[in-house]
Amino acid sequence: MITGSITERKSWSFNHTHKYSYRVCQRYIKKLMTPHTNPYVHKNPNEDTATDFMAILRLGAAFQRTSE
């Protein structure tokens, strides 16, 4: 189940339009986990984990909807 506002859900449905491959998703996840490429990452690594994990879950859900 994805929580979040409707606009947030819309922003994650970019997979429908672009039909991103699994490899692109992997690259995005790797980029997301690298602090210097992710503007949302804070200095405290414990703070990031939850945010990044949620983002990865949303990306995964969007990818799952595409591949169905």
Secondary structure, DSSP 8 states (H G I E B T S, - for coil): ---S-HHHHHHHTHHHHH---HHHHHHHHHHHH-GGG-TT--S-HHHHHHHHHHHHHHHHHHHHHHH-
